[in-house]
């Protein structure tokens, strides 16, 4: 039989196909439900026999025996590579034998081999990932961390698995806030103060907006002046247009500094302003399709089939696509964005990365788009909202400074590198200064990033410097150190070791580590399918643990050449999988710490 890169997936396909060609399985399709098994009984277990037997009124163990017999009869499974047995009421257990593991380690040696196999998963599928999408004229705070690191990890994983990916930074660069901001700049005569560096200028813009909001709130005349500045901007006034362009340029330049720290590289940046001349088409088509209607001067869409978005619900919540004053909003520009991504990019899928508070908006957006595209005969891309929870402080509330303001993201990243520097100095005080700074920066940023990604994204999580910078437990420093330890072994190995053929796997820790290496494809597929990077994080942590067990039990650089080669091969495959997985998460491995 062929050596499978992803045994779980191939077993699933094999059992499904074999059952379809085997008498006794009835007309209903068979779902094998392949799951990782208890290591005492094997590597994988097919649980689907029980449900299928119940649906077809068959004896589950007899049905399992029929399927196993068919598998053995057609030679789909080689007894020398994979063992198979029936357990309990009808579970089927599969165990990868050392011969299979040896062949897998030989065939899948590096990231190029992994990529060539993984690329079939989403081959040719055009996917737009919408992130990090900050609002202009505001400094990034800790809440912006999650869309950046989650979005980047998802983008990297999907691209690795063959997707034609477009990272679209859909910034908030249009709306009523610009009226207040332009009013404040003029009122304070502050245009010249924006000539400083982007970070400082962005801080000034944020302060001006707060000042302008306070003035407008307490003074109706000033509120009207701010509204007029917005009207002037929307009608193309040269002065206001120039100020708006300057605000957006300052914001993007400041954002870029943070993007570079976190390895974020948008392919395009098309903000809300890009769609302001495209929303009229949305209004016209929704009206012509009889999907939208006037309500108190606004244009709205109702979803009467939905318990919360129906007009007769307890708290009616229409989807407002045009406001009373005739201006656009998130709904209208988001609908225009879907249409543009469909027509211009020929997107097969659009993924939106935002916090959980926007779930209602995206549910209504997707419902409206589905009805709109159906009515106009268009193909609608798959639309997915990847939402996330909140980062909490030690008090269990959203993390903030002592003054109650959001923690600035640049402050958080700087403190991470500073704290990491102290730890690196303690562990390896003799490092050259440039290497010390590089390692500390890598460890600090990786620790912040991994602490977020290792959590199930839909849950809140508590931020702890002590935990995220720890060298034990499920942390970035633990993974980085595991990689560095393996590289230290290769620095001690002899030049001729690579040419020595490895002996077959033998010891229990060797076999356990090899088995864990073969799980990498399954972990990556699960993370991609569910768009939850924590599945990949958990796997990498478990792999590092399996390597630690192996390394503590079996000395690598032994005198026997073939045993030494076997263990060095395990080290090489482990560092290849760990490094590949970490880079997919946006973490650059280190060879020395």
Residue pairs with C-beta under 8 A, 6 or more apart in sequence:
1 75
1 76
1 77
1 78
1 81
1 82
3 81
3 100
3 103
3 104
3 107
4 10
4 11
4 104
5 104
5 107
5 108
5 114
5 117
5 521
6 117
6 521
6 522
6 525
7 43
7 44
7 94
7 96
7 518
7 522
8 34
8 36
8 44
8 519
8 521
8 522
9 34
9 521
9 522
9 525
11 32
11 34
11 44
11 46
11 94
12 32
12 34
14 71
14 76
14 77
15 30
15 32
15 34
15 46
15 48
15 67
15 71
15 92
16 29
16 30
16 31
16 32
18 67
18 70
18 71
18 74
18 76
19 25
19 30
19 32
19 52
19 67
19 70
20 29
20 30
21 70
22 66
22 67
22 70
24 58
24 63
24 66
25 52
25 56
25 63
25 66
25 67
26 52
26 55
26 56
26 58
28 52
28 55
28 56
30 48
30 52
31 48
31 51
31 52
32 46
32 47
32 48
33 46
33 47
33 48
33 51
34 44
34 45
34 46
34 47
35 44
35 45
35 47
36 43
36 44
36 45
36 519
36 522
37 43
37 44
37 45
37 93
37 94
38 45
39 512
39 515
41 87
41 93
41 95
42 83
42 85
42 93
42 94
42 95
43 94
43 95
43 96
43 515
43 518
44 93
44 94
45 87
45 91
45 92
45 93
45 94
46 91
46 92
46 94
47 91
49 60
49 63
49 64
49 67
49 90
49 91
49 92
50 60
50 89
50 90
50 91
52 58
52 63
53 59
53 60
53 63
53 90
54 60
56 63
60 89
60 90
61 86
61 89
61 90
63 90
64 86
64 90
64 91
64 92
65 86
67 92
68 84
68 86
68 92
71 77
71 84
72 79
72 84
77 84
80 97
80 99
81 96
81 97
81 99
81 100
81 103
82 94
82 95
82 96
82 97
82 100
83 94
83 95
83 97
84 92
84 93
84 94
84 95
85 92
85 93
86 92
86 93
87 93
96 104
96 515
96 518
98 504
98 505
98 506
98 511
98 514
99 504
101 505
101 511
101 514
101 515
101 518
102 502
102 504
102 505
102 514
104 514
104 517
104 518
105 514
105 517
105 569
105 570
105 573
107 113
108 114
108 117
108 573
109 572
109 573
109 576
110 576
111 576
111 579
111 580
114 520
114 521
114 576
114 577
114 580
115 160
117 521
118 160
118 161
118 162
118 521
118 524
119 160
119 161
119 162
120 162
121 161
121 162
121 525
121 528
122 158
122 161
122 162
122 163
122 528
123 162
124 162
124 164
125 162
125 163
125 164
125 348
125 349
126 163
126 164
126 166
126 345
126 346
126 347
126 348
126 349
127 158
127 163
127 164
127 165
127 166
127 347
127 348
127 349
127 350
127 351
128 165
128 166
128 168
128 341
128 345
128 347
128 349
128 350
128 351
128 381
129 151
129 154
129 155
129 158
129 165
129 166
129 167
129 168
129 351
129 353
130 151
130 168
130 170
130 350
130 351
130 352
130 353
131 147
131 148
131 150
131 151
131 152
131 155
131 167
131 168
131 169
131 352
131 353
132 144
132 147
132 148
132 151
132 169
132 259
132 264
132 353
133 147
133 169
133 170
133 171
133 172
133 353
133 354
134 140
134 144
134 171
134 172
134 251
134 255
135 171
135 172
135 173
135 177
136 171
136 172
136 173
136 247
136 248
136 251
136 252
136 271
137 177
137 178
137 181
137 202
137 205
137 206
137 209
137 247
137 250
137 251
138 202
138 205
138 206
138 209
138 251
139 202
139 203
139 206
139 254
139 408
139 409
139 410
140 255
140 258
140 408
140 409
140 410
141 406
141 407
141 408
141 409
142 391
142 399
142 406
142 407
142 408
142 409
142 412
142 463
143 355
143 390
143 391
143 398
143 406
144 258
144 409
145 391
145 409
145 412
145 448
145 452
146 355
146 388
146 391
146 452
146 457
147 353
147 354
147 355
147 388
148 258
148 259
148 262
148 264
149 262
149 449
149 452
149 453
149 586
150 353
150 386
150 388
150 452
150 453
150 457
150 533
151 167
151 264
151 353
151 386
152 262
152 263
152 264
152 586
153 453
153 533
153 536
153 584
153 585
153 586
154 351
154 353
154 386
154 528
154 531
154 533
155 165
155 167
156 583
156 584
156 585
156 586
157 524
157 527
157 528
157 533
157 536
157 584
158 165
158 528
159 165
160 524
160 584
161 524
161 525
161 528
165 267
166 267
166 268
166 345
166 347
167 265
167 266
167 267
167 268
168 266
168 267
168 268
168 269
168 270
168 341
169 266
169 268
169 269
169 270
170 270
170 271
170 272
170 337
171 248
171 251
171 252
171 255
171 269
171 271
171 272
172 271
172 272
173 248
173 251
173 271
173 272
173 273
174 271
174 272
174 273
174 276
174 328
174 333
175 272
175 329
176 230
176 327
177 209
178 229
178 230
178 233
178 244
178 247
179 226
179 227
179 228
179 229
179 230
179 231
179 233
180 209
180 212
180 213
180 216
180 226
180 229
181 205
181 208
181 209
181 212
181 247
182 226
182 229
182 230
182 233
182 240
182 243
182 244
183 212
183 216
183 222
183 225
183 226
183 229
184 190
184 208
184 209
184 211
184 212
184 215
185 191
185 194
185 208
185 243
186 229
187 212
187 215
187 222
188 208
188 211
190 204
190 208
191 243
193 201
193 204
194 201
194 204
194 205
194 246
194 250
195 201
196 204
198 250
198 251
198 253
198 254
198 256
198 257
199 254
199 257
199 410
201 250
201 254
202 250
202 251
202 254
205 247
205 250
205 251
212 226
215 222
216 222
216 223
216 225
216 226
217 223
229 240
232 239
232 240
233 240
233 241
233 244
234 327
248 271
248 273
252 269
257 410
258 264
258 409
258 410
258 413
259 265
259 266
261 413
261 445
262 413
262 445
262 449
262 586
263 586
263 588
270 337
270 340
272 330
272 333
275 328
275 333
275 336
275 337
275 340
276 328
276 333
278 336
278 339
278 340
279 322
279 328
279 332
279 333
279 335
279 336
281 336
281 339
282 321
282 332
282 335
282 336
282 339
283 292
283 299
283 321
283 322
283 332
285 372
285 376
286 292
286 299
286 301
286 321
286 335
286 368
286 372
287 299
289 371
289 372
289 375
289 376
291 301
291 368
291 371
291 372
291 375
292 299
292 300
292 301
292 321
293 299
293 300
293 301
293 302
294 300
295 318
296 324
297 324
298 320
298 322
298 323
298 324
299 320
299 321
299 322
300 318
300 319
300 320
300 321
301 318
301 319
301 321
301 364
301 368
301 371
302 309
302 310
302 311
302 318
302 319
303 309
303 310
303 319
303 364
303 367
303 368
304 310
304 311
304 312
306 363
306 367
307 313
308 315
308 317
308 360
309 317
309 318
309 319
309 360
309 363
309 364
309 367
310 316
311 318
317 360
317 364
319 331
319 364
319 365
319 367
319 368
320 329
320 331
321 329
321 331
321 332
321 335
321 368
322 328
322 329
322 332
323 329
330 361
331 361
331 364
331 365
331 368
334 361
334 365
335 365
335 368
335 369
335 372
338 350
338 365
338 369
338 380
338 381
338 383
341 347
341 350
341 381
342 373
342 378
342 379
342 380
342 381
347 381
348 381
348 382
349 381
349 382
349 383
349 384
350 381
350 382
350 383
350 384
351 384
351 386
351 531
352 362
352 383
352 384
352 385
352 386
353 386
353 388
354 362
354 385
354 386
354 387
354 388
355 387
355 388
355 389
355 390
356 387
356 388
356 389
356 390
356 458
358 385
358 387
359 385
359 387
362 383
362 385
362 387
363 385
365 383
366 383
366 385
369 380
369 383
370 380
373 379
373 380
374 380
384 531
386 457
386 531
387 457
387 458
388 457
388 458
389 455
389 457
389 458
389 459
389 460
389 461
390 398
390 460
391 398
391 399
391 452
391 460
391 461
391 463
392 398
392 399
392 460
392 461
392 462
392 463
393 399
393 400
393 462
393 463
394 462
394 463
394 464
396 462
399 406
399 407
399 463
400 406
400 407
401 407
412 448
413 444
413 445
413 448
415 465
416 444
416 445
416 447
416 448
416 469
417 440
417 441
417 444
417 445
418 444
419 444
419 465
419 469
420 439
420 440
420 441
420 443
420 444
420 447
420 469
421 436
421 437
421 440
421 444
423 440
423 443
423 469
423 471
423 477
424 431
424 436
424 439
424 440
424 443
424 593
425 436
427 593
428 593
431 439
435 592
439 590
439 592
439 593
442 480
442 588
442 590
443 469
443 476
443 477
443 480
443 590
443 593
444 469
446 476
446 477
446 480
446 582
446 587
446 588
447 468
447 469
447 475
447 476
447 477
448 468
449 476
449 585
449 586
449 587
450 468
450 475
450 476
450 479
450 537
450 585
450 587
451 461
451 463
451 467
451 468
451 475
451 476
452 461
453 533
453 534
453 537
453 585
454 474
454 475
454 534
454 537
454 538
454 541
455 461
455 534
456 532
456 534
457 532
457 533
457 534
467 473
467 475
468 475
468 476
469 475
469 477
470 477
470 478
471 477
471 478
471 481
472 478
474 537
474 538
474 541
476 587
478 541
478 544
479 540
479 541
479 544
479 578
479 582
479 587
480 582
480 587
480 589
480 590
480 593
481 593
482 544
482 547
482 548
482 578
483 575
483 578
483 579
483 582
483 589
483 590
483 591
484 590
484 591
484 592
484 593
485 551
486 547
486 571
486 574
486 575
486 578
487 575
487 591
487 592
488 592
489 556
489 557
489 568
489 571
490 568
490 571
490 572
492 557
493 557
493 568
497 561
497 564
497 565
497 568
498 568
500 561
500 562
500 564
500 565
501 562
501 565
502 562
502 565
502 566
502 568
502 569
503 560
503 562
503 563
503 565
503 566
504 566
505 511
505 514
505 566
506 563
506 566
507 553
507 554
508 553
509 546
509 549
509 550
509 553
509 554
510 550
510 554
510 566
510 567
510 570
512 546
512 549
512 550
513 546
513 547
513 549
513 550
513 570
513 574
514 570
514 573
516 542
516 543
516 546
517 543
517 570
517 573
517 574
517 577
519 539
519 543
520 539
520 543
520 577
520 580
520 581
523 535
523 536
523 538
523 539
523 581
524 536
524 581
524 584
526 532
526 535
527 533
527 534
527 535
527 536
533 585
536 581
536 584
536 585
537 585
539 581
540 577
540 578
540 581
540 582
543 574
543 577
543 578
543 581
544 578
547 571
547 574
547 578
550 570
554 567
555 567
556 564
556 567
556 568
556 571
557 564
558 564
558 567
575 589
578 589
579 589
582 588
582 589
583 589
